[in-house]
Amino acid sequence: MADGPKRSGLLQERSRRTRHELVRAALALWNERGFERGIEDTTVEEIAQAAGVTKGTFYFHFAHKEDILLEMPWATVEIMTEEAERAMRRGEPTGELVEQVMVSLGRRVSRAPRTAVLRVTGHWSRLSHSGTVPETPRGFGQVFHTVLQYARDRGELPPAADLDELASLLQAVTMDALVRWAATTQTPAALRTTLCRRADVVLRGAAASYGAQP
């Protein structure tokens, strides 16, 4: 009986490794060819071959090659989640926690080619508006919701605060900041400053707005 769970775990690990290899192969090809045209000019067959798998294996993991773009923000989101959870376990004030997360996000995003950031945010936005973004892995909005719940539990946000609304607002201003930065020649430091300022404005505005309600 013990072989069943063990075999299942091995298969899951193999699947994760295969998915990782496909993502790495695609990003390497796109980066080499330039994100402006690399995605369109690279075929699924080329990605599968570079990853050492079949075309059928590719489609087992991804419906479209563009869906690989979502792996970039999802990886960042997972890191944001881990950092936020550690800060919450330490009992840090929400303002400091959010600043840490935003600085980390800005640092990681600024390491990617700006054209890649534009393609990723554009693809994410299209899927979000069409309602076809998969529920897992977690997105920015879910991380923000967790942090906001923490803030409300600590009394740093009013009990009446609508966490869904605030999480959506934080996600919107964050995505907009990433797009605006990627479309310019601003420095990575400027991106980090913008992300922190926007988050601070949302949190302070929420505290004032919901706190003023009868």
Contacts in CASP RR format, 6 or more apart in sequence:
PFRMAT RR
TARGET T0000
AUTHOR 0000-0000-0000
METHOD contacts of the structure
MODEL  1
MADGPKRSGLLQERSRRTRHELVRAALALWNERGFERGIEDTTVEEIAQA
AGVTKGTFYFHFAHKEDILLEMPWATVEIMTEEAERAMRRGEPTGELVEQ
VMVSLGRRVSRAPRTAVLRVTGHWSRLSHSGTVPETPRGFGQVFHTVLQY
ARDRGELPPAADLDELASLLQAVTMDALVRWAATTQTPAALRTTLCRRAD
VVLRGAAASYGAQP
15 61 0 8 1.000
18 51 0 8 1.000
18 53 0 8 1.000
18 57 0 8 1.000
18 61 0 8 1.000
19 61 0 8 1.000
21 51 0 8 1.000
21 52 0 8 1.000
21 53 0 8 1.000
22 47 0 8 1.000
22 48 0 8 1.000
22 51 0 8 1.000
22 53 0 8 1.000
22 57 0 8 1.000
22 58 0 8 1.000
22 61 0 8 1.000
22 62 0 8 1.000
22 68 0 8 1.000
23 68 0 8 1.000
23 71 0 8 1.000
24 51 0 8 1.000
25 47 0 8 1.000
25 48 0 8 1.000
25 50 0 8 1.000
25 51 0 8 1.000
25 52 0 8 1.000
26 42 0 8 1.000
26 47 0 8 1.000
26 50 0 8 1.000
26 51 0 8 1.000
26 65 0 8 1.000
26 68 0 8 1.000
27 68 0 8 1.000
27 72 0 8 1.000
28 50 0 8 1.000
29 38 0 8 1.000
29 42 0 8 1.000
29 46 0 8 1.000
29 47 0 8 1.000
29 50 0 8 1.000
30 38 0 8 1.000
30 39 0 8 1.000
30 42 0 8 1.000
30 116 0 8 1.000
31 113 0 8 1.000
31 116 0 8 1.000
33 41 0 8 1.000
33 42 0 8 1.000
34 113 0 8 1.000
34 115 0 8 1.000
35 113 0 8 1.000
35 115 0 8 1.000
35 116 0 8 1.000
35 118 0 8 1.000
35 119 0 8 1.000
36 115 0 8 1.000
39 65 0 8 1.000
39 66 0 8 1.000
39 69 0 8 1.000
39 119 0 8 1.000
42 65 0 8 1.000
44 55 0 8 1.000
44 58 0 8 1.000
44 59 0 8 1.000
44 65 0 8 1.000
45 55 0 8 1.000
47 58 0 8 1.000
47 65 0 8 1.000
47 68 0 8 1.000
48 54 0 8 1.000
48 55 0 8 1.000
48 56 0 8 1.000
48 57 0 8 1.000
48 58 0 8 1.000
51 58 0 8 1.000
58 65 0 8 1.000
62 68 0 8 1.000
66 123 0 8 1.000
69 119 0 8 1.000
69 120 0 8 1.000
69 123 0 8 1.000
69 124 0 8 1.000
70 120 0 8 1.000
70 123 0 8 1.000
70 124 0 8 1.000
70 127 0 8 1.000
70 133 0 8 1.000
70 134 0 8 1.000
72 112 0 8 1.000
72 116 0 8 1.000
72 120 0 8 1.000
73 120 0 8 1.000
73 121 0 8 1.000
73 124 0 8 1.000
73 139 0 8 1.000
73 140 0 8 1.000
74 137 0 8 1.000
74 138 0 8 1.000
74 139 0 8 1.000
76 105 0 8 1.000
76 108 0 8 1.000
76 109 0 8 1.000
77 137 0 8 1.000
77 138 0 8 1.000
77 139 0 8 1.000
77 140 0 8 1.000
77 142 0 8 1.000
77 143 0 8 1.000
78 137 0 8 1.000
78 138 0 8 1.000
79 104 0 8 1.000
79 108 0 8 1.000
80 101 0 8 1.000
80 104 0 8 1.000
80 105 0 8 1.000
80 140 0 8 1.000
80 143 0 8 1.000
81 138 0 8 1.000
81 143 0 8 1.000
81 146 0 8 1.000
83 100 0 8 1.000
83 101 0 8 1.000
83 104 0 8 1.000
84 97 0 8 1.000
84 101 0 8 1.000
84 143 0 8 1.000
84 146 0 8 1.000
84 147 0 8 1.000
85 146 0 8 1.000
87 96 0 8 1.000
87 97 0 8 1.000
87 100 0 8 1.000
87 101 0 8 1.000
88 97 0 8 1.000
88 147 0 8 1.000
88 150 0 8 1.000
92 100 0 8 1.000
93 154 0 8 1.000
93 156 0 8 1.000
94 147 0 8 1.000
94 150 0 8 1.000
94 151 0 8 1.000
94 154 0 8 1.000
94 156 0 8 1.000
94 157 0 8 1.000
94 203 0 8 1.000
95 156 0 8 1.000
95 200 0 8 1.000
95 203 0 8 1.000
97 147 0 8 1.000
97 150 0 8 1.000
98 147 0 8 1.000
98 196 0 8 1.000
98 199 0 8 1.000
98 200 0 8 1.000
98 203 0 8 1.000
99 196 0 8 1.000
99 199 0 8 1.000
99 200 0 8 1.000
101 143 0 8 1.000
101 147 0 8 1.000
102 174 0 8 1.000
102 192 0 8 1.000
102 195 0 8 1.000
102 196 0 8 1.000
102 199 0 8 1.000
103 192 0 8 1.000
103 195 0 8 1.000
103 196 0 8 1.000
105 174 0 8 1.000
105 195 0 8 1.000
106 188 0 8 1.000
106 191 0 8 1.000
106 192 0 8 1.000
106 195 0 8 1.000
107 188 0 8 1.000
107 192 0 8 1.000
109 117 0 8 1.000
109 178 0 8 1.000
109 181 0 8 1.000
109 191 0 8 1.000
110 181 0 8 1.000
110 188 0 8 1.000
110 191 0 8 1.000
110 192 0 8 1.000
112 120 0 8 1.000
114 181 0 8 1.000
114 182 0 8 1.000
114 183 0 8 1.000
115 182 0 8 1.000
117 178 0 8 1.000
117 179 0 8 1.000
117 181 0 8 1.000
117 182 0 8 1.000
118 179 0 8 1.000
118 182 0 8 1.000
118 183 0 8 1.000
121 175 0 8 1.000
121 178 0 8 1.000
121 179 0 8 1.000
121 182 0 8 1.000
122 179 0 8 1.000
124 133 0 8 1.000
124 175 0 8 1.000
125 175 0 8 1.000
127 133 0 8 1.000
139 171 0 8 1.000
140 170 0 8 1.000
140 171 0 8 1.000
140 174 0 8 1.000
140 175 0 8 1.000
141 167 0 8 1.000
141 168 0 8 1.000
141 170 0 8 1.000
141 171 0 8 1.000
142 167 0 8 1.000
144 166 0 8 1.000
144 167 0 8 1.000
144 170 0 8 1.000
144 171 0 8 1.000
145 163 0 8 1.000
145 164 0 8 1.000
145 167 0 8 1.000
148 157 0 8 1.000
148 161 0 8 1.000
148 163 0 8 1.000
148 166 0 8 1.000
148 167 0 8 1.000
148 170 0 8 1.000
149 163 0 8 1.000
151 157 0 8 1.000
151 203 0 8 1.000
152 158 0 8 1.000
152 159 0 8 1.000
152 161 0 8 1.000
152 163 0 8 1.000
156 207 0 8 1.000
157 166 0 8 1.000
157 203 0 8 1.000
157 206 0 8 1.000
157 207 0 8 1.000
157 210 0 8 1.000
158 206 0 8 1.000
158 207 0 8 1.000
158 210 0 8 1.000
158 211 0 8 1.000
158 213 0 8 1.000
160 210 0 8 1.000
160 211 0 8 1.000
160 213 0 8 1.000
161 206 0 8 1.000
161 207 0 8 1.000
161 210 0 8 1.000
162 210 0 8 1.000
166 202 0 8 1.000
166 206 0 8 1.000
169 202 0 8 1.000
170 199 0 8 1.000
170 202 0 8 1.000
173 198 0 8 1.000
173 199 0 8 1.000
173 201 0 8 1.000
173 202 0 8 1.000
174 195 0 8 1.000
174 198 0 8 1.000
174 199 0 8 1.000
177 191 0 8 1.000
177 194 0 8 1.000
177 195 0 8 1.000
177 198 0 8 1.000
178 191 0 8 1.000
180 194 0 8 1.000
181 190 0 8 1.000
181 191 0 8 1.000
181 194 0 8 1.000
END
